[in-house]
């Protein structure tokens, strides 16, 4: 154990990972949709948003719950950070800031930001047993009314974030 390693891990995983994802997602929802969770565009037959986004998140939910049951908190956090990394990469690839400049891409922008917010919601809920204060801040900023501590993780699933939910003011998490 070293304090330098702890500070490095704190900065890279928490502030630059989860905190940055929350800030980017919530700021763009505020800027482009007036602080309301956007309605994703309906899926076209045979099309998918990002192959495997929802499937990956749902598989990760199952995996993290199993790891928590085994008291394997370190491995559970690694799986949660895979969700954070996937959503962060998704934002980088989809470039919502560029989509926002094109009125014809409004539906795509809504889908991208909904997907980012839903991934953030799931990551926050799963990380709550380990990071209760930070994840509650994210939960509140996502506009979730019920306390995060009351959410049953075994009932958590992709797609439960309600479009139109008013988000809170984006603020630093860490």
HUQUIKA-V307787 format. One record per residue. SS is DSSP state (@ for helix, = for strand, . for the rest). PSI is psi in whole degrees, -180 to 180 (none if undefined). Layout:
BEGIN
ss=SS psi=PSI
ss=SS psi=PSI
END
This chain:
BEGIN
ss=. psi=136
ss=. psi=147
ss=@ psi=-35
ss=@ psi=-43
ss=@ psi=-39
ss=@ psi=-46
ss=@ psi=-42
ss=@ psi=-46
ss=@ psi=-42
ss=@ psi=-49
ss=@ psi=-43
ss=@ psi=-46
ss=@ psi=-48
ss=@ psi=-65
ss=@ psi=-49
ss=@ psi=-20
ss=@ psi=-85
ss=@ psi=-45
ss=@ psi=-42
ss=@ psi=-41
ss=@ psi=-45
ss=@ psi=-47
ss=@ psi=-49
ss=@ psi=-50
ss=@ psi=-52
ss=@ psi=-35
ss=@ psi=-43
ss=@ psi=-35
ss=@ psi=-41
ss=@ psi=-48
ss=@ psi=-46
ss=@ psi=-18
ss=@ psi=22
ss=. psi=28
ss=. psi=26
ss== psi=138
ss=. psi=123
ss=. psi=157
ss=. psi=118
ss=. psi=151
ss=. psi=145
ss=. psi=144
ss=. psi=137
ss=. psi=150
ss=. psi=127
ss=. psi=-5
ss=. psi=157
ss=. psi=154
ss=. psi=-74
ss=. psi=122
ss=. psi=119
ss=. psi=2
ss=@ psi=-57
ss=@ psi=-41
ss=@ psi=-44
ss=@ psi=-46
ss=@ psi=-43
ss=@ psi=-38
ss=@ psi=-40
ss=@ psi=-38
ss=@ psi=-49
ss=@ psi=-45
ss=@ psi=-47
ss=@ psi=-42
ss=@ psi=-41
ss=@ psi=-43
ss=@ psi=-40
ss=@ psi=-42
ss=@ psi=-32
ss=. psi=4
ss=. psi=32
ss=. psi=71
ss=@ psi=-38
ss=@ psi=-46
ss=@ psi=-37
ss=@ psi=-45
ss=@ psi=-37
ss=@ psi=-41
ss=@ psi=-38
ss=@ psi=-41
ss=@ psi=-22
ss=@ psi=-38
ss=@ psi=-47
ss=@ psi=-46
ss=@ psi=-40
ss=@ psi=-46
ss=@ psi=-39
ss=@ psi=-42
ss=@ psi=-40
ss=@ psi=-46
ss=@ psi=-43
ss=@ psi=-42
ss=@ psi=-43
ss=@ psi=-22
ss=. psi=66
ss=@ psi=-29
ss=@ psi=-32
ss=@ psi=-38
ss=@ psi=-35
ss=. psi=-23
ss=. psi=-9
ss=. psi=107
ss=@ psi=-32
ss=@ psi=-12
ss=@ psi=15
ss=@ psi=-43
ss=@ psi=-39
ss=@ psi=-43
ss=@ psi=-44
ss=@ psi=-42
ss=@ psi=-44
ss=@ psi=-47
ss=@ psi=-33
ss=@ psi=-46
ss=@ psi=-43
ss=@ psi=-44
ss=@ psi=-40
ss=@ psi=-41
ss=@ psi=-41
ss=@ psi=-42
ss=@ psi=-46
ss=@ psi=-44
ss=@ psi=-42
ss=@ psi=-45
ss=@ psi=-43
ss=@ psi=-32
ss=@ psi=-9
ss=. psi=-41
ss=. psi=-23
ss=. psi=-31
ss=. psi=64
ss=@ psi=-39
ss=@ psi=-46
ss=@ psi=-44
ss=@ psi=-31
ss=@ psi=-37
ss=@ psi=-45
ss=@ psi=-46
ss=@ psi=-46
ss=@ psi=-42
ss=@ psi=-27
ss=. psi=-5
ss=. psi=14
ss=. psi=125
ss=. psi=-43
ss=. psi=150
ss=. psi=143
ss=@ psi=-32
ss=@ psi=-20
ss=@ psi=-3
ss=. psi=131
ss=. psi=112
ss=@ psi=-31
ss=@ psi=-12
ss=@ psi=1
ss=. psi=135
ss=. psi=158
ss=. psi=138
ss=. psi=5
ss=. psi=-8
ss=. psi=124
ss=. psi=121
ss=. psi=146
ss=. psi=-10
ss=. psi=130
ss== psi=125
ss=. psi=161
ss=. psi=171
ss=. psi=128
ss=. psi=125
ss=. psi=159
ss=. psi=140
ss=. psi=-39
ss=. psi=none
END
